[in-house]
Amino acid sequence: MFGTILFTIITFLAINGAWLAPTVIDNYNLIDNLDLSEYKQKQEIKIVKSPLLKNYLNKEDEINIEAKRAVLYDPEANVFLYEKNAEEVQAIASITKLMTALVILDQEPDWKGVYQIKNLDRREGGRIHLFLGDRVTIESLFNVSLVSSANTATLALVHALDLTEAEFVDLMNAKAKELGLTETHFADSVGLSSGNVSTARELALLSKEAFSQEIIKNTLNQSKYSFQTEQGKTVEVESTNILLEDDLGPSSLEIINGKTGYTKEAGFCFSALYDDENSGELITVILNSETVFSRFNDSLKLSKWIYNY
């Protein structure tokens, strides 16, 4: 059943009443040959923490995803419930900015500090909201970087920390190593480089780490963000995550946040955090989708499938 599904057995069985979590990314066991009825019997004896896992074990229908690579991940139980080419390495475009945000938080910036946009901050690609000479708080730069996936705001954040981009990228790669992301590597801070690579599985774990930070979680929850430059100019940006304003259907289903990305090499990408009042949170990662809309459709399709909608 679902031959590509991988489970971390240690994650969803409680042994002697203690819930165990894996410490490394490659602690996965293929359970294709495990007798499901036998496993369900074991499940009744053991304690199963994940409502999503229970949903999966009762599944009789398979699901097809259009994107070339995808995962559905239960962050509480640390279990992958769906995988498609999840270990294949590819460019990740602006999902890069999740790691950028984590490294920025590690630097403990002065959120009320003010930075003036310079020529070296300008980077093509994406939406441009800030221009030479604009004076902006670090807090506003952070919001614009994540909400609108703005490259200029992202580079300005790096420079506001008094770091070169090369120095910052070194910190990103060190952070990836710290998180155990062995297939994840960065060549720039914004995601334009095809040298920014990872796998769907590792991006789920990166997303879990990023979304667990309240400031990142809340920032990416905004469908719009507006601010004033220090010169008094009002700027409003819109989220690249269109699901934040869409009707998802069931009233109990909510998208908490998500990060988009696109380059020619990466295709259309999307990592998202959902919540359901009956089954808890899940993360989907969609990579190399063909259209801007199909990445959102695949993500929502996966969430509704495991939530039984």
PLY file of the C-alpha trace (Angstrom):
ply
format ascii 1.0
element vertex 309
property float x
property float y
property float z
element edge 308
property int vertex1
property int vertex2
end_header
0.00 0.00 0.00
1.47 3.32 -1.15
4.85 1.91 -2.03
6.62 5.23 -1.77
5.44 5.94 1.76
8.13 6.03 4.40
7.57 6.04 8.12
9.89 6.60 11.00
8.72 3.73 13.15
10.31 5.20 16.24
8.26 8.36 15.89
4.75 7.07 16.23
5.02 4.22 18.73
5.33 4.94 22.43
7.58 2.46 24.17
7.02 2.09 27.91
4.89 5.21 27.82
7.65 7.48 26.47
7.29 9.13 23.09
10.48 8.89 21.07
11.52 11.27 18.31
14.24 10.66 15.72
17.35 12.78 15.94
18.59 12.39 12.38
16.90 12.85 9.06
17.68 9.39 7.63
16.04 7.23 10.34
13.38 5.95 7.96
12.17 2.40 7.41
10.21 1.28 4.38
7.10 -0.58 5.50
5.83 -1.79 2.13
5.95 -5.39 3.32
4.43 -4.76 6.74
1.07 -6.47 7.14
-1.33 -3.58 7.71
-3.82 -5.60 9.77
-0.98 -6.75 12.00
0.19 -3.17 12.30
-3.27 -1.96 13.25
-3.36 -4.60 15.94
-0.03 -3.32 17.24
-1.42 0.20 17.05
-4.25 -0.74 19.40
-1.73 -2.00 21.94
0.68 0.89 21.67
-0.03 4.57 22.10
-0.32 6.46 18.83
0.17 10.17 19.18
-0.70 11.29 15.66
-4.35 11.74 14.60
-3.04 12.15 11.05
-1.38 8.75 11.23
-4.69 7.25 12.30
-6.28 8.89 9.27
-3.61 7.43 7.04
-3.94 3.89 8.40
-7.64 3.97 7.54
-7.00 5.19 3.99
-8.15 3.02 1.11
-7.71 5.58 -1.65
-4.45 6.64 -3.24
-3.70 10.19 -4.29
-1.98 11.56 -7.38
0.02 14.77 -7.37
0.96 16.65 -10.55
4.20 18.17 -9.26
7.42 16.27 -9.83
8.27 16.14 -6.12
6.15 16.40 -2.99
5.75 15.37 0.64
3.04 15.47 3.25
4.54 15.64 6.73
3.13 15.39 10.25
5.39 17.75 12.24
4.14 16.66 15.65
4.80 12.95 15.18
7.69 13.53 12.74
6.15 11.18 10.17
6.03 11.47 6.38
2.57 10.36 5.24
3.04 10.90 1.51
6.18 11.14 -0.62
6.83 11.55 -4.31
10.47 11.63 -5.43
11.13 13.09 -2.00
14.86 12.42 -1.94
15.65 13.96 -5.33
17.76 17.10 -5.08
16.58 20.17 -6.98
16.72 23.97 -6.98
14.36 25.48 -4.38
13.99 29.11 -5.50
12.57 31.48 -2.86
11.78 28.76 -0.34
15.41 29.65 0.39
14.06 32.61 2.35
12.90 30.31 5.15
16.54 29.60 5.92
17.40 33.26 5.41
14.79 34.17 8.02
16.13 31.63 10.51
19.67 32.94 10.17
18.45 36.52 10.57
16.73 35.54 13.82
19.97 33.96 15.02
21.62 37.37 14.67
19.09 38.93 17.07
18.54 42.08 15.00
17.31 45.41 16.32
13.82 45.35 14.81
13.33 49.08 15.31
16.66 49.93 13.72
16.57 51.82 10.41
18.42 50.90 7.22
18.80 52.96 4.03
18.46 51.08 0.74
21.68 51.10 -1.29
22.66 50.13 -4.81
24.19 46.85 -3.65
20.80 45.80 -2.22
19.14 45.74 -5.63
18.50 42.25 -6.97
16.37 41.47 -9.98
13.54 38.98 -9.87
10.29 39.11 -7.93
8.48 42.23 -6.88
10.33 45.47 -6.15
8.85 47.68 -3.44
11.92 49.51 -2.13
14.15 51.93 -3.98
17.48 53.66 -3.60
17.45 55.97 -0.60
14.37 54.54 1.10
14.89 54.36 4.85
13.10 51.38 6.36
13.00 49.62 9.72
14.49 46.14 10.01
11.04 44.90 11.02
9.53 46.19 7.77
12.35 44.68 5.70
11.72 41.31 7.34
8.00 41.47 6.60
8.46 42.52 2.98
11.09 39.82 2.45
8.78 37.03 3.56
5.30 38.27 2.67
6.11 39.47 -0.84
9.27 37.37 -1.33
11.08 40.58 -2.24
14.73 40.06 -3.12
15.82 43.67 -2.55
14.36 43.66 0.97
16.09 40.35 1.68
19.51 41.58 0.59
18.97 44.80 2.53
18.38 42.68 5.65
21.66 40.89 5.09
23.56 44.15 4.66
21.77 45.73 7.61
23.41 43.05 9.75
26.77 44.35 8.52
27.44 41.11 6.64
28.36 40.47 3.03
26.12 38.06 1.17
28.97 35.53 1.04
29.34 35.70 4.82
25.61 35.32 5.27
25.45 32.32 2.92
28.16 30.65 5.01
25.87 31.05 8.02
22.98 29.55 6.04
25.01 26.47 5.14
26.21 26.14 8.72
22.58 26.28 9.88
21.62 23.57 7.38
24.37 21.37 8.79
23.19 22.11 12.33
19.68 20.98 11.39
20.97 17.77 9.83
19.98 18.77 6.30
22.67 16.89 4.41
21.26 17.47 0.91
20.56 21.18 1.41
23.03 23.79 0.16
22.84 27.53 -0.46
24.70 29.78 -2.90
22.73 33.00 -2.33
20.34 34.44 0.25
17.32 35.04 -1.98
16.83 31.89 -4.06
17.73 33.03 -7.57
20.77 30.77 -7.80
20.30 27.23 -9.10
22.95 26.36 -6.52
20.32 26.67 -3.79
19.21 23.05 -3.59
17.41 20.62 -1.30
14.93 17.75 -1.32
11.19 17.78 -0.58
11.83 15.79 2.59
14.51 18.13 3.89
12.44 21.20 3.05
9.64 19.79 5.20
12.05 19.66 8.12
13.36 23.13 7.34
9.77 24.38 7.17
8.99 22.78 10.52
11.91 24.65 12.09
10.98 27.95 10.44
7.25 27.72 11.13
7.95 26.93 14.79
9.37 30.45 15.18
6.43 32.67 16.09
7.73 35.72 14.24
8.15 33.75 11.00
4.83 31.97 11.47
2.95 35.23 12.08
4.73 37.13 9.32
3.86 34.53 6.70
0.26 34.46 7.91
-0.34 37.95 6.48
-2.08 38.23 3.12
-1.03 41.91 3.01
1.47 44.08 4.81
1.70 47.85 4.78
4.26 50.20 6.29
5.71 53.69 5.96
9.27 54.50 5.07
11.02 56.94 7.38
10.44 59.58 4.67
6.67 59.05 4.99
6.00 56.99 1.85
3.28 54.34 2.34
4.07 50.94 0.87
1.68 48.00 0.69
2.72 44.53 -0.39
0.65 41.42 -1.07
1.50 37.85 -0.18
2.58 35.46 -2.92
0.53 32.79 -1.09
-2.92 33.11 -2.65
-4.43 30.44 -0.37
-4.42 32.90 2.53
-7.46 34.62 1.04
-9.08 31.63 -0.66
-12.07 29.69 0.60
-10.53 26.32 1.45
-13.92 24.65 1.87
-14.34 23.00 5.29
-14.69 25.57 8.05
-12.32 23.63 10.33
-9.49 23.66 7.74
-7.08 26.59 7.86
-3.85 27.44 6.12
-1.57 29.00 8.70
1.14 30.18 6.34
3.35 29.19 3.44
6.34 30.17 1.33
6.35 30.21 -2.44
9.18 30.06 -4.93
9.82 30.04 -8.65
12.75 29.89 -11.02
13.04 28.14 -14.36
15.20 25.43 -12.78
12.99 24.94 -9.70
9.59 25.25 -11.30
6.74 26.50 -9.14
7.28 25.57 -5.49
5.30 25.89 -2.28
5.78 24.88 1.33
2.74 25.31 3.57
1.51 24.76 7.11
-2.14 23.75 7.59
-4.22 23.20 10.68
-7.45 21.31 11.30
-9.26 21.46 14.61
-9.84 17.70 14.55
-6.44 16.41 13.38
-3.82 19.08 14.09
-1.11 20.60 11.93
0.57 19.28 8.81
3.17 20.51 6.34
3.10 20.02 2.59
6.01 20.67 0.24
5.39 20.93 -3.50
8.37 21.21 -5.87
8.67 21.67 -9.61
5.02 22.17 -10.36
4.16 23.28 -13.89
2.02 26.34 -13.14
1.60 28.97 -10.47
-1.82 27.53 -9.58
-1.04 23.81 -9.72
1.38 24.09 -6.79
-1.44 25.45 -4.64
-3.91 22.86 -5.96
-1.54 19.99 -5.15
-0.84 21.33 -1.67
-4.52 21.76 -0.84
-5.32 18.37 -2.37
-2.82 16.65 -0.07
-4.13 18.41 3.02
-7.77 17.54 2.29
-6.81 13.94 1.53
-5.16 13.31 4.89
-7.76 15.37 6.79
-10.50 13.21 5.20
-12.32 16.03 3.38
0 1
1 2
2 3
3 4
4 5
5 6
6 7
7 8
8 9
9 10
10 11
11 12
12 13
13 14
14 15
15 16
16 17
17 18
18 19
19 20
20 21
21 22
22 23
23 24
24 25
25 26
26 27
27 28
28 29
29 30
30 31
31 32
32 33
33 34
34 35
35 36
36 37
37 38
38 39
39 40
40 41
41 42
42 43
43 44
44 45
45 46
46 47
47 48
48 49
49 50
50 51
51 52
52 53
53 54
54 55
55 56
56 57
57 58
58 59
59 60
60 61
61 62
62 63
63 64
64 65
65 66
66 67
67 68
68 69
69 70
70 71
71 72
72 73
73 74
74 75
75 76
76 77
77 78
78 79
79 80
80 81
81 82
82 83
83 84
84 85
85 86
86 87
87 88
88 89
89 90
90 91
91 92
92 93
93 94
94 95
95 96
96 97
97 98
98 99
99 100
100 101
101 102
102 103
103 104
104 105
105 106
106 107
107 108
108 109
109 110
110 111
111 112
112 113
113 114
114 115
115 116
116 117
117 118
118 119
119 120
120 121
121 122
122 123
123 124
124 125
125 126
126 127
127 128
128 129
129 130
130 131
131 132
132 133
133 134
134 135
135 136
136 137
137 138
138 139
139 140
140 141
141 142
142 143
143 144
144 145
145 146
146 147
147 148
148 149
149 150
150 151
151 152
152 153
153 154
154 155
155 156
156 157
157 158
158 159
159 160
160 161
161 162
162 163
163 164
164 165
165 166
166 167
167 168
168 169
169 170
170 171
171 172
172 173
173 174
174 175
175 176
176 177
177 178
178 179
179 180
180 181
181 182
182 183
183 184
184 185
185 186
186 187
187 188
188 189
189 190
190 191
191 192
192 193
193 194
194 195
195 196
196 197
197 198
198 199
199 200
200 201
201 202
202 203
203 204
204 205
205 206
206 207
207 208
208 209
209 210
210 211
211 212
212 213
213 214
214 215
215 216
216 217
217 218
218 219
219 220
220 221
221 222
222 223
223 224
224 225
225 226
226 227
227 228
228 229
229 230
230 231
231 232
232 233
233 234
234 235
235 236
236 237
237 238
238 239
239 240
240 241
241 242
242 243
243 244
244 245
245 246
246 247
247 248
248 249
249 250
250 251
251 252
252 253
253 254
254 255
255 256
256 257
257 258
258 259
259 260
260 261
261 262
262 263
263 264
264 265
265 266
266 267
267 268
268 269
269 270
270 271
271 272
272 273
273 274
274 275
275 276
276 277
277 278
278 279
279 280
280 281
281 282
282 283
283 284
284 285
285 286
286 287
287 288
288 289
289 290
290 291
291 292
292 293
293 294
294 295
295 296
296 297
297 298
298 299
299 300
300 301
301 302
302 303
303 304
304 305
305 306
306 307
307 308
